[in-house]
Amino acid sequence: MKPNKTEIDFVNSFNQKNINELNLLQKSFIKELFPSINYKDIIIAWKNKDTKKADIFIKVNNLTRGISIKSGNENSMHSEPIQEFIKFLKQLNVSEEKIRIYKNYHYGDFGGKSEKKYSAKELKEIMKEELIELNKELNKPKNIIKAIDRYIIHGIDTKYDISTLISGTPENFTWIKSDNIYDFALNYEKNKYEAPHFGMLILQPKKRDLENTGKNNLDCHKVQVKWHNLYEEIIEYYHNK
């Protein structure tokens, strides 16, 4: 897998430097991660070689922090086969009826009973009441917390939690710490999205093959989890606090 340039740029911005060599934004970030840092301490940063939630690690003395980095507007936080997603819903005790609703939204052909595949926009209208009921179940506090764990903080089958999520580039970025991500999600506007969602995390197929071309067919069977307007929403969250 080709290294992500933004992640490498962040590593280079911090690695083998002391706090006085950083710009004001970077300095504020490092001080929040490592409150006891002093000007003699050397910052060590490196890229995570595994495809886990932590994209880079930053270490000062004996303390290491895992950092997730996103740069863009419609940030994908995770994708997984729909079979794994359905298993997750069952672990959350989401009812079979609500699972059926999600599958109908995901594939847009109502279990093969429709002669056409509907777009997301069409489905939000056709399935409006059903999606409202599905989102009520998905957005129970316990389900939001488990979704945040799975899709942002901890991931699947990993021993490294992230401590902070960054949005942006080394020259212009904002960040939100893990504890605040839970707070953000639990207090997110409940009816902001018509699409299936956990808090601010939107659920959608990675690809909708509306013309039945068969191209990238595997992506039609993957659930993608996105956080729209990540940068702006982090800024707004701290402004409101």
C-alpha positions in Angstrom: 0.0 0.0 0.0 1.3 3.4 -1.0 2.2 5.6 2.0 -0.2 8.5 2.7 1.6 11.7 2.0 -0.2 13.7 4.7 0.6 11.1 7.3 4.3 11.2 6.3 4.2 15.0 6.4 2.9 14.9 10.0 5.7 12.5 11.0 8.3 14.7 9.5 6.8 17.8 11.2 7.3 16.3 14.7 10.0 13.6 14.5 13.3 14.3 16.2 12.3 17.9 17.3 11.9 19.6 20.6 8.9 21.7 21.3 10.6 25.0 20.5 11.1 23.9 16.9 7.4 23.6 16.2 5.0 26.3 15.0 2.4 27.6 17.4 -0.4 25.2 16.2 1.9 22.2 16.4 3.2 23.3 19.8 -0.4 23.6 21.2 -1.2 20.2 19.9 1.9 18.5 21.5 1.3 20.3 24.8 -2.2 19.0 25.0 -1.0 15.4 24.3 2.0 15.7 26.6 1.3 18.3 29.3 4.6 17.7 31.1 6.8 18.1 28.1 9.7 20.6 28.4 12.1 22.2 25.9 14.7 19.5 26.4 12.5 16.6 25.5 12.8 15.1 22.0 9.7 14.2 20.1 9.7 10.9 18.3 7.1 10.2 15.5 6.7 7.3 13.1 4.2 5.9 10.6 2.2 2.9 11.7 3.0 0.1 9.3 -0.3 -1.7 10.0 -3.7 -0.7 8.6 -5.1 0.1 12.0 -6.9 3.1 13.4 -3.7 4.8 14.5 -2.0 6.2 11.4 1.0 7.6 13.2 2.5 7.4 16.7 4.0 10.2 18.7 6.2 9.5 21.7 7.7 11.8 24.3 9.9 10.1 27.0 8.0 6.9 27.8 4.5 8.0 26.8 3.2 7.1 23.3 0.0 8.4 21.6 -1.7 6.9 18.6 -3.1 9.5 16.2 -5.6 9.1 13.4 -5.3 11.6 10.5 -7.9 12.6 8.0 -7.7 15.3 5.3 -10.7 16.1 3.3 -14.4 16.9 3.5 -16.2 13.6 3.3 -13.9 11.5 5.4 -14.2 7.8 5.3 -13.6 6.4 8.8 -14.0 2.7 7.9 -15.3 0.2 5.4 -16.2 -3.4 5.9 -18.1 -6.2 4.2 -21.9 -6.0 4.8 -21.8 -9.5 6.3 -19.5 -8.1 9.1 -21.6 -5.1 9.5 -24.7 -7.2 9.9 -22.9 -9.3 12.6 -22.1 -6.0 14.4 -25.8 -4.9 14.3 -26.8 -8.3 15.8 -24.2 -7.8 18.6 -26.0 -4.5 19.3 -29.3 -6.4 19.4 -30.7 -4.5 16.5 -33.9 -6.3 15.4 -34.1 -8.4 12.3 -36.7 -6.0 10.9 -34.3 -3.0 11.3 -31.5 -5.1 9.7 -33.9 -5.8 6.7 -34.5 -2.0 6.4 -30.7 -1.3 6.3 -30.1 -4.0 3.7 -32.9 -2.6 1.5 -31.3 0.9 1.8 -27.9 -0.5 1.1 -28.7 -2.4 -2.1 -31.7 -0.3 -3.2 -33.5 -3.2 -4.9 -35.6 -4.4 -1.9 -34.1 -7.9 -1.8 -34.3 -8.3 -5.6 -38.0 -7.6 -5.7 -37.6 -4.3 -7.5 -36.9 -4.1 -11.3 -34.5 -1.2 -10.7 -32.0 -0.1 -8.2 -32.9 3.1 -6.5 -30.5 5.9 -5.7 -29.9 7.1 -2.1 -32.0 10.2 -2.8 -34.9 8.1 -4.0 -34.6 5.7 -1.1 -34.7 8.5 1.5 -38.1 9.4 0.1 -39.5 5.9 -0.5 -38.2 4.6 2.9 -38.6 7.8 4.9 -40.6 6.4 7.8 -38.6 3.1 7.9 -35.3 5.0 8.1 -36.6 7.1 10.9 -37.4 4.0 12.9 -34.0 2.4 12.0 -32.1 5.5 13.1 -34.0 5.5 16.4 -32.5 2.1 17.1 -29.0 2.9 15.8 -28.8 6.1 17.8 -29.4 4.6 21.3 -26.5 5.9 23.4 -25.0 2.4 23.9 -25.0 1.7 20.2 -23.4 5.1 19.4 -20.6 4.3 21.9 -19.9 0.9 20.4 -19.9 2.4 16.9 -17.4 5.1 17.9 -15.2 2.3 19.4 -15.4 0.2 16.3 -15.1 2.9 13.6 -12.9 5.5 15.2 -11.2 4.8 18.5 -10.3 1.1 18.6 -11.2 -0.6 15.4 -11.4 -4.3 14.9 -8.8 -6.7 16.2 -6.3 -4.1 17.3 -4.5 -3.4 20.5 -3.9 0.3 19.7 -6.6 2.8 20.6 -6.2 6.3 19.2 -5.9 9.2 21.7 -6.6 11.9 19.1 -8.2 12.4 15.7 -6.6 15.1 13.5 -8.3 16.8 10.5 -6.1 18.7 8.1 -2.4 19.1 7.2 0.7 20.0 9.3 0.3 23.6 8.4 -3.4 23.9 9.1 -5.2 21.3 11.2 -7.6 20.8 14.1 -8.0 17.9 16.4 -10.3 16.2 18.9 -9.4 13.9 21.7 -11.0 10.5 22.1 -13.0 11.3 25.2 -14.5 14.3 23.4 -15.4 12.2 20.3 -17.8 10.2 22.5 -19.3 13.4 23.9 -19.6 14.9 20.4 -21.4 11.8 19.1 -23.8 11.4 22.0 -24.9 15.0 21.7 -25.1 15.2 17.9 -28.3 16.5 16.4 -30.4 13.4 16.3 -32.4 14.1 13.1 -29.7 15.8 11.1 -29.4 13.0 8.6 -32.0 11.0 6.8 -29.5 8.3 5.8 -28.7 5.5 8.4 -26.2 6.8 10.9 -24.7 6.5 14.3 -24.5 10.0 15.6 -22.4 11.9 13.0 -21.3 8.7 11.3 -23.1 8.1 8.0 -23.6 4.6 6.7 -23.7 3.9 3.0 -22.6 1.4 0.4 -19.1 2.0 -0.8 -20.5 1.9 -4.3 -24.0 1.9 -5.8 -24.1 0.1 -9.1 -27.4 1.7 -10.3 -26.8 0.6 -13.9 -25.9 -3.0 -13.0 -22.6 -2.8 -14.8 -20.9 -5.3 -12.5 -17.9 -3.0 -12.2 -16.2 -2.9 -8.7 -18.8 -5.4 -7.6 -17.1 -6.1 -4.3 -17.5 -2.4 -3.3 -21.3 -2.8 -3.7 -21.1 -5.3 -0.8 -19.1 -3.0 1.5 -20.5 -0.6 4.1 -18.6 2.7 4.2 -18.7 4.8 7.3 -18.2 8.6 6.8 -17.9 11.7 8.9 -19.0 14.6 6.7 -17.5 18.1 7.4 -15.1 16.7 10.0 -12.9 19.8 10.2 -15.7 22.3 10.5 -17.6 20.2 13.0 -14.6 19.8 15.3 -14.1 23.6 15.2 -17.8 24.1 15.9 -17.7 21.6 18.8 -14.9 23.5 20.7 -16.5 26.8 19.9 -19.7 25.8 21.5 -18.0 24.3 24.5 
